[in-house]
């Protein structure tokens, strides 16, 4: 018996089992905050998904696809994208970009935009490469670059105070051109652009995009353009696709998402659009990782885009209706936060709104010498004590910059009216408690 015990102890692995590339990327903000929200929250404005349904026409398309006589919709389809979906995506984005797109070579369907991003970093980035990331950034960019062997290089958007006591807008957060230019070098392989930006809701202007494009062309750098919120733009602003600027089509991969486009985040249908000389390498990664995503979901999304192509630019188009609805929700949450003294930064796009929590600091005292950014402690305290879930803005910064922007939290306003009203009730009650003697 002792002999067997000795052997079993010996049999345990003593050397590290995880690949070295996983070091430092094992922590994830969503794991922690999703668990906290599930445990404590009465109202969850943390994660970025709607709590309202996708449009009826899309749900009906899914049901049709399930019920159809064509039983092949339950089987594998073409690995790089269901033929009806890549065909309609090529037509639709060809129209937007003003160029002919080949559905077989210029479009690839992925398991959500998340896998599209992963394909880009794995296909293009290796040891010795640098990738420029604009802060604040969607948090998976940094670990994905590191897992590919690359080095992330960060450049922040810097806030400029608005005049006349107006509320700050996401447009007030701007790149310093000299600072951005200084980050480009011989080692720079790519820049990640996210417009409209999560978490700020910033929609990059034509001028800003032209400056980024000029630097990409000058230094022969790729652009990974995360455009999942392309339809969610407010106040008459325009989403400009950087691939449409001079010299950029050949060096840009556009990433899109049916989840954000059609309010169906759980379907996990995303896509990449770009030149064949870039997409051929994404196909190599894709075929050796996930092979393809759900056929029925792809069929339904194809039908959704077919409808939208027929209604292109018309008032009945979902892509016209959705931003109008979300702009109302945004304005409602802006007023709600402003009324209690949590200063909102008015977003030009996306599902998200960042608010300044400085006036609430007395409720959650500072902990001297704490490694944890203040906004992270504030968000945890808020969900546990007030039942309202949000995400700290510091989660969207690299380790060395987290404490520079630690008095902001991010709310998601893509929610039912009842959800937003419940959040307002919590905030109003909190304000009354603060003001009572």
C-alpha positions in Angstrom: 0.0 0.0 0.0 2.8 2.3 0.9 4.5 1.5 -2.4 1.4 2.4 -4.4 1.0 5.7 -2.4 4.7 6.5 -3.2 4.1 5.8 -6.9 0.9 8.0 -7.0 2.8 10.9 -5.4 5.6 10.4 -7.9 3.1 10.3 -10.8 1.9 13.8 -10.1 3.4 16.3 -12.5 5.9 18.5 -10.9 6.7 20.7 -14.0 4.3 23.5 -15.0 1.6 22.2 -17.3 0.4 25.5 -18.7 2.0 27.0 -21.8 4.1 30.0 -20.9 2.0 32.3 -23.2 -0.8 32.0 -20.7 1.2 33.7 -17.9 -0.3 37.0 -16.9 -3.5 36.6 -19.1 -5.3 34.2 -16.8 -7.3 36.9 -14.9 -10.5 38.2 -16.6 -12.7 41.0 -15.4 -15.8 39.4 -16.8 -15.4 36.2 -14.8 -15.3 38.2 -11.5 -18.0 40.8 -12.3 -20.5 38.4 -13.9 -20.3 36.2 -10.8 -20.8 39.3 -8.6 -23.7 40.5 -10.7 -25.4 37.0 -10.6 -25.0 36.9 -6.8 -25.9 40.4 -5.7 -27.5 42.5 -8.5 -31.1 43.6 -8.6 -30.3 45.5 -11.8 -27.5 44.5 -14.1 -26.1 47.3 -16.3 -22.7 45.7 -16.4 -22.3 43.3 -19.4 -23.0 44.5 -22.9 -26.0 42.7 -24.1 -29.6 43.7 -24.6 -32.3 42.3 -22.3 -34.9 42.9 -25.1 -35.4 40.4 -27.9 -34.0 40.5 -31.5 -36.5 41.8 -34.1 -39.4 39.5 -35.0 -38.2 39.1 -38.6 -34.9 37.6 -37.4 -36.6 35.2 -34.9 -39.0 34.1 -37.6 -36.1 33.5 -40.0 -34.4 31.2 -37.3 -37.7 29.3 -36.8 -38.1 28.9 -40.6 -34.6 27.6 -40.9 -35.3 25.0 -38.2 -38.6 23.9 -39.7 -37.6 23.9 -43.3 -37.6 20.7 -45.3 -33.9 21.4 -46.0 -32.5 19.1 -43.3 -28.9 20.1 -44.5 -29.3 23.3 -42.4 -28.7 21.0 -39.4 -25.4 19.8 -40.8 -22.0 21.3 -41.6 -22.0 24.1 -44.0 -19.0 25.6 -45.8 -16.3 26.2 -43.1 -15.5 29.8 -44.0 -19.1 30.8 -44.0 -22.5 29.6 -45.1 -22.8 30.4 -48.8 -26.1 32.5 -48.5 -24.5 34.5 -45.7 -21.2 35.3 -47.3 -23.0 36.2 -50.5 -25.3 38.7 -48.9 -22.5 40.1 -46.7 -20.4 40.6 -49.8 -23.3 42.5 -51.5 -24.1 44.6 -48.4 -20.6 45.6 -47.5 -19.7 46.0 -51.2 -22.4 48.6 -51.3 -21.1 50.3 -48.1 -17.5 50.3 -49.3 -18.2 51.1 -52.9 -16.3 48.1 -54.3 -17.0 44.6 -55.6 -16.5 42.0 -53.0 -16.0 38.3 -53.8 -18.1 36.3 -51.2 -15.6 33.4 -51.2 -12.4 35.4 -50.7 -13.3 38.8 -49.2 -15.7 37.6 -46.4 -15.2 35.0 -43.7 -17.8 34.1 -41.0 -16.6 33.5 -37.5 -17.9 32.4 -34.1 -18.8 36.0 -33.1 -16.5 39.0 -33.5 -14.5 37.6 -30.6 -13.2 34.7 -32.7 -12.6 37.1 -35.6 -10.3 39.1 -33.4 -8.5 36.0 -32.2 -8.0 34.9 -35.9 -6.4 38.3 -36.7 -3.9 38.2 -33.9 -3.0 34.5 -34.4 -2.6 35.1 -38.2 -0.6 38.3 -38.2 1.3 38.7 -34.9 4.4 36.8 -33.7 7.4 37.2 -31.4 9.0 40.6 -31.9 5.9 42.3 -33.3 4.2 45.3 -31.6 0.5 46.0 -31.8 -0.8 49.5 -31.0 -3.9 49.6 -28.9 -5.9 52.8 -28.2 -7.0 53.1 -24.6 -9.6 52.6 -23.2 -9.9 49.3 -25.2 -12.1 46.3 -25.2 -10.3 44.1 -22.7 -9.5 41.0 -24.8 -7.2 42.9 -27.2 -4.3 42.9 -24.8 -4.3 39.1 -23.8 -4.9 38.1 -27.4 -1.9 40.0 -28.6 0.3 38.5 -25.8 -1.0 35.0 -26.5 0.1 35.4 -30.2 3.6 36.3 -28.9 3.3 40.1 -29.6 3.8 43.1 -27.4 0.9 45.5 -26.9 1.8 49.2 -27.1 -0.8 51.6 -25.6 -1.8 55.1 -26.5 -4.6 56.8 -24.5 -7.4 59.0 -25.6 -7.0 62.1 -23.4 -10.1 63.9 -22.1 -10.5 67.6 -22.6 -12.9 69.4 -20.3 -15.9 70.8 -22.2 -16.7 74.5 -22.1 -19.7 76.3 -20.6 -20.3 73.6 -17.9 -21.8 71.2 -20.5 -21.7 67.5 -20.0 -18.6 65.9 -21.4 -19.0 63.9 -24.6 -17.1 60.9 -25.9 -15.8 63.3 -28.6 -13.9 65.2 -25.9 -11.6 62.2 -25.5 -9.0 62.6 -28.2 -5.7 61.2 -29.5 -2.6 63.3 -29.2 -1.2 63.0 -32.8 2.5 63.4 -31.8 2.0 60.7 -29.1 0.3 58.3 -31.5 3.0 58.9 -34.2 5.7 58.2 -31.6 4.3 54.7 -31.0 4.9 53.6 -34.6 8.3 51.9 -35.3 9.8 49.1 -37.4 8.4 46.6 -34.9 4.8 47.8 -35.3 2.8 45.1 -37.1 -0.7 46.4 -36.6 -3.0 48.9 -34.9 -6.3 47.9 -33.4 -9.1 50.5 -34.1 -12.4 50.2 -32.4 -14.9 52.8 -33.7 -17.5 53.2 -32.3 -15.4 52.5 -29.2 -16.3 50.3 -26.3 -16.3 51.4 -23.5 -16.4 55.2 -24.2 -18.9 55.3 -27.1 -16.5 57.5 -29.1 -17.1 57.6 -32.8 -13.8 58.5 -34.5 -14.1 61.5 -36.9 -12.9 61.4 -40.5 -10.0 63.7 -39.5 -8.9 61.3 -36.8 -9.2 58.3 -39.1 -7.2 60.0 -41.8 -4.4 60.6 -39.3 -4.4 56.9 -38.3 -4.5 55.9 -42.0 -1.6 58.1 -42.9 0.5 56.5 -40.2 -0.5 53.0 -41.3 0.5 53.7 -44.9 3.7 55.5 -43.9 4.9 52.6 -41.7 3.3 49.8 -43.7 1.2 48.7 -40.8 -2.0 46.6 -40.7 -5.3 47.8 -39.3 -7.6 45.5 -37.4 -10.8 47.5 -37.4 -13.4 46.3 -34.8 -16.7 47.8 -36.1 -19.2 45.7 -34.2 -21.2 48.8 -33.1 -21.3 50.3 -36.7 -25.1 50.8 -36.7 -25.3 52.1 -33.2 -24.3 55.8 -33.8 -26.4 58.7 -32.4 -27.1 62.4 -32.9 -26.7 62.2 -36.7 -23.1 61.2 -36.4 -21.6 59.1 -39.2 -19.7 55.8 -38.9 -16.8 56.1 -41.3 -15.1 52.8 -42.3 -11.3 53.3 -42.3 -11.0 50.7 -45.1 -12.7 53.2 -47.4 -9.9 55.7 -47.0 -7.0 56.0 -49.5 -4.4 53.2 -49.2 -6.4 51.3 -46.4 -8.4 48.6 -48.2 -5.3 46.4 -48.8 -4.1 46.6 -45.1 -7.4 46.5 -43.2 -9.5 43.6 -41.8 -13.0 44.8 -40.9 -14.7 42.9 -38.1 -18.5 42.8 -37.6 -21.1 41.1 -35.4 -24.6 39.9 -35.9 -24.9 40.0 -32.1 -24.6 43.8 -32.0 -26.2 44.3 -35.4 -29.4 42.4 -34.7 -29.5 42.4 -30.9 -28.8 38.6 -30.7 -25.5 38.4 -28.8 -26.0 34.7 -27.9 -26.1 33.6 -31.6 -22.3 34.1 -31.9 -22.2 35.0 -35.6 -19.5 37.4 -36.6 -17.5 38.1 -39.8 -14.4 39.6 -41.3 -14.3 41.6 -44.5 -11.1 42.4 -46.3 -8.7 41.7 -49.2 -7.9 38.1 -50.0 -4.2 38.5 -49.3 -5.1 39.1 -45.6 -8.2 36.9 -45.3 -6.3 33.8 -46.6 -4.3 33.8 -43.4 -7.4 34.1 -41.2 -8.8 31.1 -43.1 -5.8 29.1 -42.1 -6.2 29.9 -38.4 -10.0 29.4 -38.6 -9.9 26.0 -40.3 -7.5 24.8 -37.6 -9.4 26.0 -34.6 -13.2 26.1 -34.8 -14.0 25.0 -38.4 -17.3 26.8 -38.6 -20.2 28.2 -36.6 -23.9 27.1 -36.3 -25.4 26.7 -39.7 -29.0 27.6 -38.7 -27.8 30.8 -37.1 -25.9 31.7 -40.2 -29.0 31.0 -42.4 -31.2 33.3 -40.2 -28.6 36.1 -40.2 -28.4 35.8 -44.0 -32.2 36.3 -44.2 -31.9 39.3 -41.9 -29.3 40.9 -44.1 -31.4 40.1 -47.2 -34.3 42.1 -45.7 -32.0 45.0 -44.7 -30.6 45.2 -48.2 -34.1 45.5 -49.6 -34.9 48.3 -47.0 -31.4 49.9 -47.3 -31.6 53.5 -46.0 -35.4 53.3 -45.6 -37.3 54.2 -42.3 -38.4 50.6 -41.8 -34.8 49.3 -41.8 -33.8 47.8 -38.4 -30.5 49.5 -38.9 -32.3 52.8 -38.9 -34.8 52.0 -36.1 -32.4 50.4 -33.6 -30.1 53.5 -33.1 -33.2 55.7 -32.7 -34.5 53.5 -29.9 -31.1 53.2 -28.2 -30.5 57.0 -28.4 -33.7 57.4 -26.3 -32.5 54.9 -23.8 -29.1 56.7 -23.7 -30.7 60.1 -23.1 -32.8 58.6 -20.3 -29.8 57.1 -18.5 -27.8 60.4 -19.0 -30.6 62.4 -17.3 -30.9 59.8 -14.6 -27.2 59.8 -13.7 -26.8 63.6 -14.1 -29.7 64.1 -11.6 -27.9 62.2 -8.9 -24.5 63.7 -9.5 -22.8 60.8 -11.3 -21.5 62.8 -14.2 -22.2 61.0 -17.5 -19.9 61.2 -20.6 -22.4 61.3 -23.4 -21.6 58.6 -25.9 -21.8 59.2 -29.6 -22.3 55.4 -30.2 -22.4 51.8 -28.8 -24.4 50.3 -25.9 -22.3 52.0 -23.3 -22.1 55.1 -21.2 -19.2 56.0 -18.9 -19.9 58.1 -15.7 -17.6 60.0 -13.3 -18.1 58.7 -9.7 -16.0 61.4 -8.0 -19.0 62.9 -6.1 -19.8 59.5 -4.6 -16.3 58.8 -3.2 -17.4 59.6 0.4 -19.6 56.5 0.3 -16.7 54.2 -0.6 -13.6 55.4 1.3 -10.1 55.0 -0.3 -7.9 52.2 1.0 -4.3 53.5 1.2 -1.7 51.5 -0.6 -4.2 49.3 -2.3 -3.2 47.7 -5.6 -6.8 47.6 -6.7 -8.0 50.7 -8.7 -10.6 52.8 -6.9 -13.3 52.3 -9.5 -13.0 48.5 -9.2 -13.6 48.7 -5.4 -16.4 51.1 -6.0 -18.2 48.9 -8.5 -17.9 45.9 -6.2 -19.2 47.9 -3.3 -22.1 49.2 -5.4 -23.3 45.8 -6.6 -23.0 44.3 -3.1 -24.6 47.3 -1.2 -26.9 48.9 -3.8 -27.7 45.9 -6.1 -26.6 47.9 -9.2 -24.0 46.3 -11.4 -21.6 48.3 -13.6 -18.0 47.7 -14.8 -15.0 49.8 -13.7 -13.3 51.8 -16.5 -9.9 50.8 -15.3 -10.7 47.3 -16.6 -10.2 48.8 -20.1 -6.6 50.0 -19.5 -3.2 48.3 -19.3 -1.8 47.6 -15.8 0.4 50.7 -15.7 -2.4 53.1 -16.7 -5.3 51.6 -14.6 -4.9 54.1 -11.8 -4.9 57.2 -14.1 -8.6 56.7 -15.0 -10.0 55.1 -11.8 -13.0 57.4 -11.0 -15.2 56.2 -13.9 -17.6 53.3 -14.3 -19.3 51.9 -17.4 -23.0 51.3 -17.7 -24.9 49.4 -20.5 -28.1 51.2 -21.6 -29.2 48.6 -24.1 -31.9 47.5 -21.7 -35.7 47.4 -21.3 -37.4 50.5 -20.0 -38.3 48.6 -16.8 -34.6 47.8 -16.2 -33.5 51.4 -16.7 -36.3 52.6 -14.4 -35.2 50.1 -11.7 -31.7 51.5 -12.0 -33.0 55.0 -11.7 -35.0 54.0 -8.5 -31.8 52.7 -6.9 -29.8 55.9 -7.8 -32.6 58.2 -6.5 -32.9 56.2 -3.2 -29.1 56.4 -2.9 -29.1 60.1 -3.4 -31.8 60.6 -0.8 -29.7 58.5 1.7 -26.6 60.7 0.9 -28.5 63.9 1.5 -30.4 62.9 4.6 -28.9 64.3 7.9 
